Amino acid sequence: MLEHRGEAVLQTLLDLVGGNRHFSFRLANANENSLRLKKANVGRIRLVRFHSEFDIHTKAETEPQHFYFEFIDSGSTHFVRQNGECLASGVAGDLISVKVPEGERINIRAHDIRTGIGIPHDRILEIASRHFGVALPRNLVFQPNISMQSGVLSELRRVVGVMLKTPEDGDGDTQKARAAFESAIALSLLLTVPSNVSHLLRRSGDIVAPGYVNRALDFMRHNLFEEVTIEDIADAAGCTPRNLQLTFRNVFGESPMRRLRKLRLEYAKRRLQGCASESVTQIAVSLGYSNTGRFSKDYQLMFGTKPSQALRSKRALAESTA
């Protein structure tokens, strides 16, 4: 991890927000090498992780307008406008979000370990329009402070950490993956962080999913009896496995492979209800289960009854109506 000093530290640190920048800064009780920093670009999204052993008081003026999201691993952060209004603040375990107004100077007071995501306002609107077919209003605002306890946010935090460790000048596959991550990061934030447009991303209670999610589901439904890997599903969907994993957790709260298992169990339930002549073992084997006990356990966890009980009920009903 690189170490910087003096003005170079904050100049590099505040590259996160992009655009035309004007900075002033003050380091409280700072040693020369007391700030460690890593940063990376993922498309037009900028990622940064820094650990300061002192308070940083920074004023930043940016153009164009940006959203800034910060995972606070330890310590605290405060974003304050020139008139003293606090835009957002948080402590360890929080995710805070700030809409940095165009041309306005913001006072940033931070201490300890943070991981940040900077996204241009226009870029997040473009990604939303492309993936959801929804034109979001330009007054998009996110809830300023939420807990990082959400599984999706924890996964996003981990993914950002991985991207910060991945060389930006990798091979073609690496560059393709980074481009896919730009959309994945933006979609994760749109679907997870409450905002004034959350209702627009839902239709009849269902989350509007990107097109590749629907392609993945179609592939799963047509391959219930085949041995399928996450790589197979991602190839059919037209995205990377990591992108698919992250978006499925955002949309459904579960992994693609868990969703595939649910689809198989729902199919098994329909077969048990429709054909009394089949055995539980036959159905389990046809769906790729090598262990009938495992199939029975998964079925009971999902439906609250054993498959053998469902089959006996079907047979009893068939005999009573014969």
C-alpha positions as CSV (number, residue, x, y, z in Angstrom):
1,M,0.0,0.0,0.0
2,L,1.4,3.4,-1.0
3,E,2.2,6.0,1.6
4,H,2.0,9.7,0.7
5,R,2.8,12.9,2.5
6,G,1.5,16.5,2.8
7,E,-0.4,18.0,0.0
8,A,0.2,14.9,-2.3
9,V,-1.8,12.8,0.2
10,L,-5.0,14.9,0.0
11,Q,-4.6,15.6,-3.7
12,T,-4.6,11.9,-4.4
13,L,-7.3,11.2,-1.8
14,L,-9.7,13.7,-3.3
15,D,-9.1,12.5,-6.9
16,L,-12.0,10.2,-5.9
17,V,-14.6,12.8,-6.7
18,G,-13.3,13.6,-10.1
19,G,-14.2,16.7,-12.2
20,N,-12.5,20.1,-11.8
21,R,-11.3,20.3,-8.2
22,H,-10.3,23.1,-5.8
23,F,-8.9,21.9,-2.4
24,S,-7.8,23.3,0.9
25,F,-6.8,21.1,3.8
26,R,-5.6,20.9,7.4
27,L,-4.0,18.0,9.1
28,A,-4.6,17.8,12.9
29,N,-1.7,16.3,14.8
30,A,-0.4,14.5,11.7
31,N,2.8,12.6,11.3
32,E,4.3,12.7,7.8
33,N,3.6,9.1,7.0
34,S,0.4,8.6,9.0
35,L,-2.0,8.1,6.0
36,R,-2.1,4.9,3.9
37,L,-4.1,5.0,0.7
38,K,-5.2,2.8,-2.2
39,K,-7.4,3.9,-5.1
40,A,-8.7,2.5,-8.4
41,N,-10.9,3.4,-11.3
42,V,-13.8,1.0,-12.4
43,G,-15.1,2.7,-15.5
44,R,-16.2,6.2,-14.4
45,I,-16.5,5.0,-10.8
46,R,-13.6,5.8,-8.4
47,L,-12.8,3.6,-5.5
48,V,-10.6,4.5,-2.5
49,R,-9.6,2.9,0.8
50,F,-7.6,4.9,3.3
51,H,-6.4,4.7,6.9
52,S,-5.5,7.9,8.7
53,E,-4.2,8.0,12.2
54,F,-5.2,11.7,12.5
55,D,-8.2,13.9,11.7
56,I,-8.4,15.3,8.2
57,H,-10.2,18.6,7.6
58,T,-10.7,19.0,3.9
59,K,-12.7,21.4,1.7
60,A,-13.5,20.1,-1.8
61,E,-15.3,21.9,-4.6
62,T,-16.3,19.6,-7.5
63,E,-17.8,19.7,-11.0
64,P,-19.7,17.8,-12.2
65,Q,-22.1,16.7,-9.5
66,H,-21.2,13.4,-7.8
67,F,-22.5,10.8,-5.3
68,Y,-20.0,9.7,-2.7
69,F,-20.6,6.5,-0.6
70,E,-18.4,5.7,2.3
71,F,-18.1,2.4,4.2
72,I,-16.8,3.3,7.7
73,D,-14.7,0.4,9.0
74,S,-13.6,2.3,12.1
75,G,-13.5,5.9,13.4
76,S,-16.0,8.4,12.0
77,T,-16.7,10.8,9.1
78,H,-18.7,14.1,8.8
79,F,-19.6,15.9,5.6
80,V,-20.6,19.6,6.4
81,R,-21.7,22.4,4.0
82,Q,-20.3,25.9,4.2
83,N,-23.3,27.1,6.1
84,G,-22.8,24.5,8.8
85,E,-25.5,22.0,7.7
86,C,-24.4,18.4,8.1
87,L,-25.0,16.5,4.9
88,A,-24.1,13.1,6.4
89,S,-22.2,11.6,9.3
90,G,-21.4,8.1,10.5
91,V,-19.4,5.9,12.7
92,A,-17.9,2.4,12.4
93,G,-20.4,0.0,10.8
94,D,-22.3,2.7,8.8
95,L,-22.6,3.4,5.1
96,I,-23.0,7.1,4.5
97,S,-24.0,8.7,1.2
98,V,-23.5,12.3,0.1
99,K,-24.6,14.1,-3.0
100,V,-21.8,16.5,-3.6
101,P,-23.4,19.6,-5.2
102,E,-21.8,21.1,-8.3
103,G,-19.5,23.9,-7.5
104,E,-20.1,23.8,-3.7
105,R,-17.3,23.5,-1.1
106,I,-17.8,20.7,1.4
107,N,-15.9,20.3,4.6
108,I,-14.9,16.7,5.2
109,R,-13.8,15.7,8.7
110,A,-12.6,12.1,8.8
111,H,-10.5,9.8,11.0
112,D,-9.4,6.1,10.8
113,I,-10.3,3.5,8.2
114,R,-12.8,4.1,5.3
115,T,-13.6,2.7,1.9
116,G,-15.2,5.1,-0.6
117,I,-17.1,4.9,-3.9
118,G,-17.5,8.0,-6.0
119,I,-20.0,8.0,-8.9
120,P,-20.8,10.9,-11.3
121,H,-24.5,11.8,-11.0
122,D,-25.1,11.5,-14.7
123,R,-23.4,8.1,-14.8
124,I,-25.6,6.4,-12.2
125,L,-28.7,7.7,-14.1
126,E,-27.3,6.3,-17.4
127,I,-26.8,2.9,-15.8
128,A,-30.3,2.8,-14.2
129,S,-31.9,3.7,-17.6
130,R,-29.9,1.1,-19.5
131,H,-30.5,-1.8,-17.0
132,F,-34.0,-1.0,-15.7
133,G,-35.6,0.9,-18.6
134,V,-36.6,3.5,-16.1
135,A,-35.8,7.2,-16.5
136,L,-34.9,8.4,-13.0
137,P,-35.5,12.0,-12.0
138,R,-32.4,14.2,-11.7
139,N,-33.2,15.0,-8.1
140,L,-32.0,11.5,-7.1
141,V,-31.1,11.5,-3.4
142,F,-30.0,8.5,-1.2
143,Q,-30.6,8.0,2.5
144,P,-27.6,9.6,4.1
145,N,-26.9,6.8,6.7
146,I,-27.7,3.1,6.9
147,S,-26.1,0.1,8.7
148,M,-23.6,-2.1,6.9
149,Q,-25.1,-5.1,8.5
150,S,-27.0,-6.0,5.3
151,G,-25.5,-9.0,3.6
152,V,-25.6,-7.3,0.2
153,L,-23.7,-4.3,1.5
154,S,-21.1,-6.5,3.2
155,E,-20.6,-8.3,-0.1
156,L,-20.3,-5.0,-2.0
157,R,-17.8,-3.8,0.5
158,R,-15.8,-7.0,0.0
159,V,-16.0,-6.7,-3.8
160,V,-14.7,-3.1,-3.7
161,G,-11.8,-4.4,-1.6
162,V,-11.0,-7.0,-4.3
163,M,-11.2,-4.4,-7.1
164,L,-8.7,-2.2,-5.2
165,K,-6.2,-5.1,-5.2
166,T,-6.7,-5.8,-8.9
167,P,-4.2,-4.2,-11.3
168,E,-5.9,-1.7,-13.6
169,D,-3.6,-2.6,-16.5
170,G,-4.5,-6.3,-16.7
171,D,-5.3,-8.4,-19.7
172,G,-8.5,-8.2,-21.8
173,D,-10.5,-10.4,-19.5
174,T,-9.5,-8.3,-16.5
175,Q,-10.6,-5.1,-18.3
176,K,-13.9,-6.7,-19.3
177,A,-14.5,-7.7,-15.7
178,R,-13.8,-4.2,-14.5
179,A,-16.3,-2.8,-17.0
180,A,-18.9,-5.2,-15.7
181,F,-18.2,-4.2,-12.2
182,E,-19.0,-0.6,-12.9
183,S,-22.6,-1.5,-13.6
184,A,-22.7,-4.0,-10.7
185,I,-21.5,-1.5,-8.2
186,A,-24.0,1.2,-9.3
187,L,-26.9,-1.3,-9.4
188,S,-26.0,-2.7,-6.0
189,L,-26.2,0.8,-4.5
190,L,-29.5,1.6,-6.4
191,L,-31.2,-1.6,-5.2
192,T,-29.8,-1.6,-1.6
193,V,-29.5,2.0,-0.4
194,P,-32.9,3.6,0.2
195,S,-33.6,6.6,-2.0
196,N,-36.4,8.9,-3.2
197,V,-36.7,6.7,-6.3
198,S,-36.7,3.2,-4.7
199,H,-40.4,2.9,-5.6
200,L,-39.6,3.3,-9.3
201,L,-37.4,0.2,-9.2
202,R,-40.4,-2.0,-8.1
203,R,-43.3,-3.1,-10.2
204,S,-46.2,-4.8,-8.3
205,G,-43.9,-5.5,-5.5
206,D,-41.2,-7.2,-7.7
207,I,-37.8,-5.6,-8.1
208,V,-37.1,-4.6,-11.7
209,A,-34.1,-6.8,-12.7
210,P,-31.4,-6.1,-15.3
211,G,-31.8,-8.1,-18.5
212,Y,-29.0,-10.5,-17.8
213,V,-30.8,-11.7,-14.7
214,N,-33.9,-12.7,-16.7
215,R,-31.6,-14.5,-19.2
216,A,-30.0,-16.3,-16.3
217,L,-33.4,-17.4,-15.0
218,D,-34.5,-18.6,-18.4
219,F,-31.3,-20.7,-18.7
220,M,-31.9,-22.2,-15.3
221,R,-35.5,-23.1,-16.1
222,H,-34.5,-24.8,-19.3
223,N,-31.6,-26.8,-17.6
224,L,-33.2,-28.1,-14.4
225,F,-32.1,-31.6,-15.2
226,E,-28.5,-30.7,-16.3
227,E,-25.3,-30.3,-14.3
228,V,-24.9,-26.5,-14.2
229,T,-22.2,-24.3,-12.8
230,I,-22.2,-20.6,-12.0
231,E,-19.9,-20.1,-15.0
232,D,-22.5,-21.8,-17.3
233,I,-25.2,-19.5,-16.0
234,A,-23.1,-16.4,-16.3
235,D,-22.1,-17.3,-19.9
236,A,-25.7,-17.8,-20.9
237,A,-26.7,-14.5,-19.2
238,G,-23.8,-12.5,-20.9
239,C,-22.1,-11.3,-17.7
240,T,-19.3,-12.3,-15.3
241,P,-20.0,-14.8,-12.5
242,R,-19.1,-12.2,-9.9
243,N,-21.5,-9.6,-11.5
244,L,-24.2,-12.2,-11.5
245,Q,-23.6,-13.2,-7.9
246,L,-23.7,-9.6,-6.7
247,T,-26.9,-8.7,-8.7
248,F,-28.8,-11.8,-7.6
249,R,-28.0,-11.0,-4.0
250,N,-29.3,-7.5,-4.5
251,V,-32.5,-8.6,-6.4
252,F,-33.4,-11.8,-4.7
253,G,-31.3,-11.8,-1.5
254,E,-29.7,-15.1,-2.5
255,S,-27.0,-16.6,-4.9
256,P,-27.8,-17.8,-8.4
257,M,-27.1,-21.4,-7.3
258,R,-29.6,-21.2,-4.4
259,R,-32.2,-19.8,-6.8
260,L,-31.5,-22.7,-9.1
261,R,-32.1,-25.1,-6.3
262,K,-35.4,-23.4,-5.4
263,L,-36.5,-23.8,-9.0
264,R,-35.7,-27.5,-9.0
265,L,-37.5,-28.0,-5.7
266,E,-40.6,-26.2,-7.0
267,Y,-40.5,-28.4,-10.0
268,A,-40.2,-31.5,-7.7
269,K,-43.3,-30.3,-5.8
270,R,-45.3,-30.1,-9.0
271,R,-44.2,-33.6,-10.0
272,L,-45.1,-35.0,-6.5
273,Q,-48.5,-33.4,-6.7
274,G,-49.1,-34.6,-10.3
275,C,-47.8,-38.1,-10.5
276,A,-48.4,-40.7,-7.8
277,S,-46.5,-43.4,-9.6
278,E,-43.1,-41.9,-9.3
279,S,-40.8,-42.4,-6.3
280,V,-39.0,-39.7,-4.3
281,T,-35.7,-41.2,-5.4
282,Q,-36.6,-41.1,-9.1
283,I,-37.5,-37.4,-8.8
284,A,-34.4,-36.6,-6.7
285,V,-32.0,-38.3,-9.2
286,S,-33.6,-36.6,-12.2
287,L,-32.9,-33.2,-10.6
288,G,-29.2,-34.0,-10.0
289,Y,-29.4,-35.1,-6.4
290,S,-27.1,-38.1,-5.7
291,N,-28.3,-38.2,-2.1
292,T,-32.1,-38.7,-1.5
293,G,-31.6,-37.6,2.1
294,R,-30.2,-34.3,1.0
295,F,-33.1,-33.8,-1.4
296,S,-35.6,-34.6,1.4
297,K,-33.9,-32.1,3.8
298,D,-33.9,-29.3,1.2
299,Y,-37.5,-30.0,0.3
300,Q,-38.6,-29.9,3.9
301,L,-36.8,-26.7,4.6
302,M,-38.5,-25.0,1.7
303,F,-42.0,-26.4,2.0
304,G,-42.3,-27.5,5.6
305,T,-43.1,-31.1,4.8
306,K,-41.1,-34.2,3.6
307,P,-41.4,-35.2,-0.1
308,S,-42.4,-38.7,1.0
309,Q,-45.4,-37.2,3.0
310,A,-46.4,-35.2,0.0
311,L,-46.3,-38.3,-2.2
312,R,-48.3,-40.4,0.3
313,S,-50.9,-37.7,0.4
314,K,-51.2,-37.7,-3.4
315,R,-51.5,-41.5,-3.5
316,A,-54.1,-41.5,-0.7
317,L,-56.1,-38.9,-2.7
318,A,-55.8,-40.9,-5.9
319,E,-57.0,-44.1,-4.2
320,S,-60.0,-42.4,-2.6
321,T,-61.2,-41.1,-5.9
322,A,-60.6,-44.3,-7.8
